[in-house]
Amino acid sequence: MAAVICTSLTIIDFNKNSSLVGWRVVNDVVMGGRSNSSISIDIDGNAVFKGEVSLENNGGFSSLRHRFEKINVSKFKIIKIRLKGDGKKYQFRVKPSMFNQYSYINIFETTSEWQTIEIKLADLTPTFRGRKLDMPNFSGTELEELGFLIGNKKNEEFQLIIDSIILE
């Protein structure tokens, strides 16, 4: 019997019955800002992260985080995210451990059409509160949290529709 080689791992594949347990919105209100956002499942079974970023009270970001049981990513090189945006820039963020204060990020631009964003794990840069850290890019073997953040230094409404997140 031949060995089965796993070439991909689905982290998230939203559908109409998807639970949003483990997903958490974190806005700049944690530091006095006024941004607001939410996550929901739409009629087509996709996750919808939407809201409004406000620069009021030194604010300026909205984020969405998903924590899950640690997964081994040592066999994978790329994260593929199928999504539909609004023409704005977003950050995709990961943490090898939920206890890390910093995240590894990649900034991507969206269109108003469905697209697949491909991010090499090795291209994820370490960042803390908007500042790049003097550390190597992601080279870890585990992930325990992923998320999205919008913070383009302007007041704006946003909507990001997420279908799936897959490691390859």
Contacts in CASP RR format, 6 or more apart in sequence:
PFRMAT RR
TARGET T0000
AUTHOR 0000-0000-0000
METHOD contacts of the structure
MODEL  1
MAAVICTSLTIIDFNKNSSLVGWRVVNDVVMGGRSNSSISIDIDGNAVFK
GEVSLENNGGFSSLRHRFEKINVSKFKIIKIRLKGDGKKYQFRVKPSMFN
QYSYINIFETTSEWQTIEIKLADLTPTFRGRKLDMPNFSGTELEELGFLI
GNKKNEEFQLIIDSIILE
6 75 0 8 1.000
7 168 0 8 1.000
8 76 0 8 1.000
8 166 0 8 1.000
8 167 0 8 1.000
8 168 0 8 1.000
9 71 0 8 1.000
9 73 0 8 1.000
9 76 0 8 1.000
9 166 0 8 1.000
9 167 0 8 1.000
10 164 0 8 1.000
10 165 0 8 1.000
10 166 0 8 1.000
10 167 0 8 1.000
11 68 0 8 1.000
11 71 0 8 1.000
11 146 0 8 1.000
11 165 0 8 1.000
11 166 0 8 1.000
11 167 0 8 1.000
12 47 0 8 1.000
12 66 0 8 1.000
12 162 0 8 1.000
12 164 0 8 1.000
12 165 0 8 1.000
13 163 0 8 1.000
13 164 0 8 1.000
13 166 0 8 1.000
14 41 0 8 1.000
14 45 0 8 1.000
14 46 0 8 1.000
14 47 0 8 1.000
14 162 0 8 1.000
14 163 0 8 1.000
14 164 0 8 1.000
15 45 0 8 1.000
16 41 0 8 1.000
16 43 0 8 1.000
16 44 0 8 1.000
16 45 0 8 1.000
18 41 0 8 1.000
18 45 0 8 1.000
18 47 0 8 1.000
20 39 0 8 1.000
20 40 0 8 1.000
20 41 0 8 1.000
20 47 0 8 1.000
22 66 0 8 1.000
22 67 0 8 1.000
22 68 0 8 1.000
23 39 0 8 1.000
23 47 0 8 1.000
23 64 0 8 1.000
23 65 0 8 1.000
23 66 0 8 1.000
24 64 0 8 1.000
24 65 0 8 1.000
24 66 0 8 1.000
24 67 0 8 1.000
25 37 0 8 1.000
25 38 0 8 1.000
25 39 0 8 1.000
25 49 0 8 1.000
25 62 0 8 1.000
25 63 0 8 1.000
25 64 0 8 1.000
25 65 0 8 1.000
26 63 0 8 1.000
26 64 0 8 1.000
26 65 0 8 1.000
27 33 0 8 1.000
27 35 0 8 1.000
27 36 0 8 1.000
27 37 0 8 1.000
27 61 0 8 1.000
27 62 0 8 1.000
27 63 0 8 1.000
28 34 0 8 1.000
28 35 0 8 1.000
28 53 0 8 1.000
28 54 0 8 1.000
28 58 0 8 1.000
28 59 0 8 1.000
28 60 0 8 1.000
28 61 0 8 1.000
28 62 0 8 1.000
29 35 0 8 1.000
29 36 0 8 1.000
31 58 0 8 1.000
31 59 0 8 1.000
32 57 0 8 1.000
32 58 0 8 1.000
32 59 0 8 1.000
33 54 0 8 1.000
33 56 0 8 1.000
33 57 0 8 1.000
33 58 0 8 1.000
33 59 0 8 1.000
33 60 0 8 1.000
34 54 0 8 1.000
34 56 0 8 1.000
34 57 0 8 1.000
34 59 0 8 1.000
35 51 0 8 1.000
35 52 0 8 1.000
35 53 0 8 1.000
35 54 0 8 1.000
35 59 0 8 1.000
35 60 0 8 1.000
35 61 0 8 1.000
35 62 0 8 1.000
36 51 0 8 1.000
36 52 0 8 1.000
36 54 0 8 1.000
36 62 0 8 1.000
37 49 0 8 1.000
37 50 0 8 1.000
37 51 0 8 1.000
37 52 0 8 1.000
37 62 0 8 1.000
37 64 0 8 1.000
37 158 0 8 1.000
38 49 0 8 1.000
38 50 0 8 1.000
38 51 0 8 1.000
39 47 0 8 1.000
39 48 0 8 1.000
39 49 0 8 1.000
39 64 0 8 1.000
40 47 0 8 1.000
40 48 0 8 1.000
41 47 0 8 1.000
41 48 0 8 1.000
42 48 0 8 1.000
42 161 0 8 1.000
46 84 0 8 1.000
46 161 0 8 1.000
46 162 0 8 1.000
46 163 0 8 1.000
47 161 0 8 1.000
47 162 0 8 1.000
47 163 0 8 1.000
48 159 0 8 1.000
48 160 0 8 1.000
48 161 0 8 1.000
48 162 0 8 1.000
49 64 0 8 1.000
49 148 0 8 1.000
49 158 0 8 1.000
49 159 0 8 1.000
49 160 0 8 1.000
49 161 0 8 1.000
49 162 0 8 1.000
50 157 0 8 1.000
50 158 0 8 1.000
50 159 0 8 1.000
50 160 0 8 1.000
51 62 0 8 1.000
51 157 0 8 1.000
51 158 0 8 1.000
51 159 0 8 1.000
52 62 0 8 1.000
52 155 0 8 1.000
52 156 0 8 1.000
52 157 0 8 1.000
52 158 0 8 1.000
53 60 0 8 1.000
53 61 0 8 1.000
53 62 0 8 1.000
53 150 0 8 1.000
53 151 0 8 1.000
53 152 0 8 1.000
53 154 0 8 1.000
53 155 0 8 1.000
53 156 0 8 1.000
53 157 0 8 1.000
53 158 0 8 1.000
54 60 0 8 1.000
54 155 0 8 1.000
55 153 0 8 1.000
55 154 0 8 1.000
55 155 0 8 1.000
56 155 0 8 1.000
60 151 0 8 1.000
60 153 0 8 1.000
61 149 0 8 1.000
61 150 0 8 1.000
61 151 0 8 1.000
62 149 0 8 1.000
62 150 0 8 1.000
62 151 0 8 1.000
62 158 0 8 1.000
63 93 0 8 1.000
63 147 0 8 1.000
63 148 0 8 1.000
63 149 0 8 1.000
63 150 0 8 1.000
64 147 0 8 1.000
64 148 0 8 1.000
64 149 0 8 1.000
65 93 0 8 1.000
65 145 0 8 1.000
65 146 0 8 1.000
65 147 0 8 1.000
66 145 0 8 1.000
66 146 0 8 1.000
66 147 0 8 1.000
67 98 0 8 1.000
67 144 0 8 1.000
67 145 0 8 1.000
68 144 0 8 1.000
68 145 0 8 1.000
69 144 0 8 1.000
70 97 0 8 1.000
70 142 0 8 1.000
70 143 0 8 1.000
70 144 0 8 1.000
71 142 0 8 1.000
71 143 0 8 1.000
71 144 0 8 1.000
72 141 0 8 1.000
72 142 0 8 1.000
73 121 0 8 1.000
73 140 0 8 1.000
73 141 0 8 1.000
73 142 0 8 1.000
73 143 0 8 1.000
73 167 0 8 1.000
74 140 0 8 1.000
74 141 0 8 1.000
76 121 0 8 1.000
76 167 0 8 1.000
76 168 0 8 1.000
77 120 0 8 1.000
77 121 0 8 1.000
77 122 0 8 1.000
77 168 0 8 1.000
78 118 0 8 1.000
78 119 0 8 1.000
78 120 0 8 1.000
78 121 0 8 1.000
78 167 0 8 1.000
78 168 0 8 1.000
79 92 0 8 1.000
79 94 0 8 1.000
79 118 0 8 1.000
79 119 0 8 1.000
79 121 0 8 1.000
79 165 0 8 1.000
79 166 0 8 1.000
79 167 0 8 1.000
79 168 0 8 1.000
80 116 0 8 1.000
80 117 0 8 1.000
80 118 0 8 1.000
80 164 0 8 1.000
80 165 0 8 1.000
80 166 0 8 1.000
80 167 0 8 1.000
80 168 0 8 1.000
81 92 0 8 1.000
81 116 0 8 1.000
81 117 0 8 1.000
81 119 0 8 1.000
81 162 0 8 1.000
81 164 0 8 1.000
81 165 0 8 1.000
81 166 0 8 1.000
82 114 0 8 1.000
82 115 0 8 1.000
82 116 0 8 1.000
82 162 0 8 1.000
82 163 0 8 1.000
82 164 0 8 1.000
82 165 0 8 1.000
83 110 0 8 1.000
83 114 0 8 1.000
83 115 0 8 1.000
83 117 0 8 1.000
83 160 0 8 1.000
83 161 0 8 1.000
83 162 0 8 1.000
83 163 0 8 1.000
84 110 0 8 1.000
84 112 0 8 1.000
84 113 0 8 1.000
84 114 0 8 1.000
84 115 0 8 1.000
84 160 0 8 1.000
84 161 0 8 1.000
84 163 0 8 1.000
85 110 0 8 1.000
85 111 0 8 1.000
85 112 0 8 1.000
85 115 0 8 1.000
85 159 0 8 1.000
85 160 0 8 1.000
85 161 0 8 1.000
86 110 0 8 1.000
86 112 0 8 1.000
86 158 0 8 1.000
86 159 0 8 1.000
86 160 0 8 1.000
87 109 0 8 1.000
87 110 0 8 1.000
87 111 0 8 1.000
87 112 0 8 1.000
88 109 0 8 1.000
88 110 0 8 1.000
88 150 0 8 1.000
88 152 0 8 1.000
88 156 0 8 1.000
88 158 0 8 1.000
89 107 0 8 1.000
89 108 0 8 1.000
89 109 0 8 1.000
89 110 0 8 1.000
89 150 0 8 1.000
89 152 0 8 1.000
90 107 0 8 1.000
90 108 0 8 1.000
90 110 0 8 1.000
90 148 0 8 1.000
90 149 0 8 1.000
90 150 0 8 1.000
90 160 0 8 1.000
91 105 0 8 1.000
91 106 0 8 1.000
91 107 0 8 1.000
91 108 0 8 1.000
91 148 0 8 1.000
91 149 0 8 1.000
91 150 0 8 1.000
91 151 0 8 1.000
92 105 0 8 1.000
92 106 0 8 1.000
92 108 0 8 1.000
92 117 0 8 1.000
92 119 0 8 1.000
92 146 0 8 1.000
92 147 0 8 1.000
92 148 0 8 1.000
93 103 0 8 1.000
93 104 0 8 1.000
93 105 0 8 1.000
93 145 0 8 1.000
93 146 0 8 1.000
93 147 0 8 1.000
93 148 0 8 1.000
93 149 0 8 1.000
94 103 0 8 1.000
94 104 0 8 1.000
94 105 0 8 1.000
94 124 0 8 1.000
94 138 0 8 1.000
94 143 0 8 1.000
94 145 0 8 1.000
94 146 0 8 1.000
94 147 0 8 1.000
95 102 0 8 1.000
95 103 0 8 1.000
95 104 0 8 1.000
95 143 0 8 1.000
95 144 0 8 1.000
95 145 0 8 1.000
95 146 0 8 1.000
96 104 0 8 1.000
96 138 0 8 1.000
96 140 0 8 1.000
96 141 0 8 1.000
96 142 0 8 1.000
96 143 0 8 1.000
96 144 0 8 1.000
97 142 0 8 1.000
97 144 0 8 1.000
97 145 0 8 1.000
98 144 0 8 1.000
98 145 0 8 1.000
101 128 0 8 1.000
102 126 0 8 1.000
102 127 0 8 1.000
102 128 0 8 1.000
102 133 0 8 1.000
103 126 0 8 1.000
103 127 0 8 1.000
103 128 0 8 1.000
104 124 0 8 1.000
104 125 0 8 1.000
104 126 0 8 1.000
104 127 0 8 1.000
104 137 0 8 1.000
104 138 0 8 1.000
105 124 0 8 1.000
105 125 0 8 1.000
105 127 0 8 1.000
105 149 0 8 1.000
106 119 0 8 1.000
106 123 0 8 1.000
106 124 0 8 1.000
106 125 0 8 1.000
108 117 0 8 1.000
108 119 0 8 1.000
110 160 0 8 1.000
114 163 0 8 1.000
121 138 0 8 1.000
121 140 0 8 1.000
122 137 0 8 1.000
122 138 0 8 1.000
122 139 0 8 1.000
123 137 0 8 1.000
123 138 0 8 1.000
124 137 0 8 1.000
124 138 0 8 1.000
125 132 0 8 1.000
125 137 0 8 1.000
125 138 0 8 1.000
126 132 0 8 1.000
126 133 0 8 1.000
126 135 0 8 1.000
126 136 0 8 1.000
126 137 0 8 1.000
126 138 0 8 1.000
127 133 0 8 1.000
146 165 0 8 1.000
148 160 0 8 1.000
148 162 0 8 1.000
150 156 0 8 1.000
150 158 0 8 1.000
150 160 0 8 1.000
END
